[in-house]
Amino acid sequence: MLLKEIKDIYHKELDEIYPKEEVDSMFYFMIEHFLGLERFILAIDPGVIITKEEEQHMFEGLSKLRQEQPIQYILGETTFMDLKIMVNESVLIPRPETEELVNWVLDDLEKSDESIKLIDIGTGSGCIAIALSKLNPNIKATAIDVSKSALEVARNNALVNDVNIKFVQADILKTTSLGERYNIIVSNPPYVRGKEIGNMRNNVLQNEPHLALFVPDEDPLLFYRAIAQLAVDDLAQNGVLYLEINQYLGADVKGLLKEFNFSDIELRKDIFGNDRMIKARKPA
């Protein structure tokens, strides 16, 4: 079958669900992953024919996309900070906004040659701890998560990316101590309120782990409160806290950190102009 005919079928089946540009992108991801073909192949050779076996991969992927399964879960991987990160339904799919948080940490450490002890709270796929460890060899990272299945994914990603990270299974809401002092605590905890579900796409709601997404409407800062309390005790002198946040709760998180007497609090917007990350220094 002609590859361009399959592309036409993708648009016929998916244009009613996704924007056309997104369908194009998903089609190209599919041919790169399953067929080993570059995305510009049809521009060079419109007459490309694929085998029956290759057709099967493409149509199985199409069926899953019609069910609104995320392309990253279908492929079993994604890219984060130019690193390959394996993903499945046990972990959130890494977002570009989280890359901005990682870059903030890396920029702050750029001129330092000191060894940095860092802990990533709620690590999920491990993308934050792995990227930081890979891109700054001075970082010695620990990563914790409540989910055993998420930690299995994270450990595999650490192996794939050849970084040494200590992984710990723990419920941050029931943890009274991190066990040692860290120079940096970084976290992208659950922060989506139930009232915001209507703004979310089905491919997120129906596939990504709710445990890693949602917080009660009546207490949306519960994870930030738990992290702040641990940071007061377990950040080293002049230690720094970096958090990804709900874009609607920037002022609330900032106020919470002030209550815990954190200093040098900086709220930063993402590339879309939303309050998305915050940094604070341990109180003296």
N, C-alpha and C positions, 0 to 999 in steps of 0.2 A: 504493500500500500504506500502511496506517496505521503511523505511526511507533511507536506503542505495541506493535504486533505484532512489529516488528523488535527492539524491546527485549526482548520475551518470547523471541525466537529467540536473542538474545545470551545470555540466562540459560540457556536449554536447552542451548546448545552449550558454554558456558564455565564454568558453575558447578562442573563436575567438575574444573576446572583451577585456578580462582582463587576466592578468597572472594567471596561475593555482593556485598559492598560495593565490592570492587575492580572487579567486572564493571559495576556501576552507574557507577562513576567513569569507566571506559574508554568506556562507551557515550556518556556526556555529553561527554567529550573529542572523540569522533568526530563527534557532531552539531554541536558548536561549530566544529570545524575544517572539516569537509566540507560541512555544510549551512548554517552561519552562524546556527544556532539557539541560544538560551540554554538552559542546562541545566534551567531550571524550566518549559520550554514545555509539557510534558505535564501539569503540575499546573494550568496555566491553560487549556489546550485539548487534551484527550485525543483529539480527533478529527483531529489533524494528519495530513495525507496528503502523502507525498513522491513525487517523480517516479521513473521507471524509472532514469534516469541517477543520481539521488541514491541509489537503492537499491543500484546497482552499487558505489558508493563504500563504502557501509556493509557490504556483504557481502564485498567484497575485504578490508576491514579486519578483519572477523570471521574470515576464513580465515587471515590472518596471525596474529591473536591465538591461534587454535587451534594454530598452529605454535609458540606461545610466543615470538613476536617482541615485543620491548618496544614499548609504545604510543608512546614517544618516537621510536623509529626509524620507526614506521609514519607518524606525523605529520610526521617530519623536523624536529621542534623540541621544545623544552621551555622551562621558565621557571626562571631562576636569579637570585636577588636581584631579582625583578620585571623582569628583562630577558629578552628573547627570545634564546635560544641555539639555533642550528641544530645538529643532531646526525645522524650516520650511523654505520655500523658501524666507521668508522675511529677513533672517539673514545668514551671512556666517557660514560655519561649522568651529568650532574652530580647530586650527592646533597645532601640537606639538611644533612648533617654538614659538607660543604665550605662551605656558606653560613655556618656557625658560625665556621669558620676565617677567612673573609673579614671577618665582623663583628668578630672579635677584632682584626684588623689595623686596621680602620676606627676602632674605639673607641680604640685606642692612639694614633692619629694625629689624633683629633678636635680637640685643642687646639693643634695645630701648623700654622703657616702656611708652614713651610719647604718647599722643593722636595725631593721624595723620589725617589731613584732606586731602582727595584724590579725584581727579576728573578723570573719565575715559571718554575721548572724542571719540565719535563714537563707542558707547558701543556694538551695534549689539545685540547679544544674552545675553549680560551682563556678559559673562564668566569671563572677567578680573576683573571687580569690585566685582563680586560675590566670586570668588576664593580668592581674596585678603582680602575681608571682613570676609570670613569664616575662613581663615587660620591665620589671625592676628586680634584679637578682638580689638586692639587699633586703627584700621582704621575705620574712618567714611567716607563713600564713597558717592559721587554724580556721576551720569552717565548721559551723554547726547547723543542724536542721532537725526538726522534729520527725521528719518522714524518713523511714528506713529505705524506702524505694527511691526517694530523691537522692539520698546519699550514695546509693549504688550507682546511679547515673553520674553523680559528681566524681566519685572515685575513678570511674572509667574515663571521664573527661580529663582528669589529672594525668592518668597514664598516657592517653592519646597525645596530650600536649607536653609530656615529659616535665612535669613539675611535682615537687614534693610538698604535699599539704597534709596537715593532720585533720582528719575528719572525726566529728563527734556527734552522736545522736543525743539531742537534748531539747526539751520544751522550754523555750525562753520565758514563758509565762510562769513556769514553776521553778526556774533557776534562780538561786540566791547569790551565786558567785560563779565567775568564769574560771576560777581556779588559779589564775596567775595574772600578772599585769601586762597590759598591751599598750603600745604606742598609738595604735589606731584601731578604732572600732568602725566598721562599715556595714551598712545594712540596707536592704531593699525589702522591708517587711510587708505583710498584708496591709492594705490601706483603702480598699474600695468599699464604700458604704452600700448597704442594700438599696438605698434610694437611687443609686447611680446605675443600677442594673439596666435600666431602660436605655442608657446611652451606649451600651456595650454590644458588640457584634456577636452573632450566634456562634461563629467559629471559636470565639473565646469562651463564651458561657457554657457551651455544650462539650468542650474538650479540655480546657486547661483546669488544673486542680483548684477547686474553690478554697481549699485549706490555705493556699498561698495567695489568694486574692482578697477575700472578704473579711470585713470587721463589722461588729454590730453598729447600727446607726447611733445607739445611745452611748457608745464608748469607742469612737473611731481611733483614738490615740492610745489604746491599751498597749500595743506593741512598742510604741515610742516611749511610753512611760516606763515599761519594763527595761528597755534598753538604756534609757537615761539613768535609771537607778543603778544598773550594773556598771555603767560608765563612771559614775561618781566614785564607786569603790574600786573598779578594776582597770581604769585607764591610768597609765603612768603619769608622772609629773609632766605637764604641758602636752598631755595626750590629746588627740583630736578625734572627734566623732563626725562621720560623714553618713548622711541618710538620704535615701530617695523618698519622696513624699507625694501624697495626693495633691494635685494641683490646686484643689479648692481649700486645702487645710494648711497652707504655708504659714499664715499668721498664727494659727492655733499651735502648730508644732514649735514655732519660734517662742511663743508664750510659755509653752511647757518647759522648754529648755531654760528659759529665764527663771522659772520657778525652782529649777534645780541648780540655779546659780552658775550656769555655764556662761563663758565669756566669748568675745569675738564671734558672735553668732552672725553668720552670713547666709542669706537666702538667695538662691540663684535660679534664674529662669533657664528653660531648655531652649532648643533651637526654634521651637514653635511659640515661644513667648510665654510659656506657662511656668508658674512656680513649681519646680520639680525636684530640687535638692537643697539640702541645708548642711552647713558645717558649723561646728562649735568646739570650743576648747574647754578642757576640764577646769572646773573652778579651782582656784588656788586654795 
